[in-house]
Amino acid sequence: MSDILLLQAAVALLAFFCAGIVKGTLGVGLPLVALPITATVMPPAQAMALTIGPILVSNLWQVIEAGILRTAVQRFGTLLLGLSVGIVIGGALLSWVDVRTSLLLLGTVLLGFCVAQVLPTRWRIQRRDERWLSPLAGLASGFVGGLTGLYGTIILSYLIALRLDKDTFVGTISLLYLVGIIVLSATLAGHRLLTVTELIGTVLVLLPTFAGMLLGRRLRQRISQPLFRQLLLLLLTVIGSSLIWRGWH
């Protein structure tokens, strides 16, 4: 039994260190990296619970570090509101909706977005259209997130299409993820799908997460804006493919 616990601890520490590097570099991707690795040595529900602490604290760190809290709230307030409402609605319908269908649909949409971004004429959202698009993007992303736990995928596509510079992007997406994880955790706890006991392990993986983020932040300072965008699209392609695979199987 002790050998199993040691293996789980070692794999979790490595998984969250690697996830921290990706998070520090791109501002996203922590659960995408951590979940598949930790789920190889523990039940998926336990692996998901481990990510809540690192997601919460890492996004709070990047929001503070970016120093754009007031600006981001003013510009994306309706996006935050839509995200919160969508998560509550999706969480309430969690036991009624076919999650596999949602995963397939979301994965297809994400891959379609990535394909559109590499075409000669790329999809770009103008600043004047944000007023009506932001609440819709937030609502859709939150609804899917309430059903699947992946509330950031549509918002990630939306922010990429806005062509934000890399530091503004990281600060903004971190704020959105921070609000999302708070609302999602409260919603799941309210439906008795998440307990305090399941969250204790999240504290143990904070240290490797932050160590990885420090390394990732240094990498972000060294890469160009075009390379940053290409890495984001690559990550989104991996996410979309993973969602389709999970929905299909």
Number of C-alpha atoms within 10 A of each C-alpha: 6 7 8 11 12 11 14 16 17 12 19 25 20 18 23 31 25 23 28 34 27 25 31 28 27 25 27 26 21 25 22 18 20 25 22 14 19 25 17 13 16 16 10 14 13 16 23 19 20 26 24 21 18 24 26 19 16 23 26 17 17 23 23 13 13 16 13 16 14 10 12 19 15 10 15 20 18 21 24 24 18 21 32 26 19 29 31 22 18 26 28 17 14 19 10 10 11 12 16 17 13 18 23 19 15 23 25 16 16 24 19 13 22 20 13 14 17 12 9 7 8 13 15 14 15 10 9 8 9 18 14 11 15 22 21 18 24 29 28 20 28 35 27 26 28 28 26 17 19 22 28 23 21 22 22 21 18 20 18 20 16 15 14 14 13 21 18 17 21 23 23 26 21 26 25 26 25 21 17 28 23 14 21 26 21 16 20 19 13 13 12 9 13 16 13 9 8 16 16 12 18 18 14 15 20 21 15 20 29 22 16 22 28 15 18 21 19 13 15 20 12 10 12 11 15 11 11 17 17 14 14 21 22 13 18 23 20 15 21 25 18 16 22 21 14 14 18 11 7
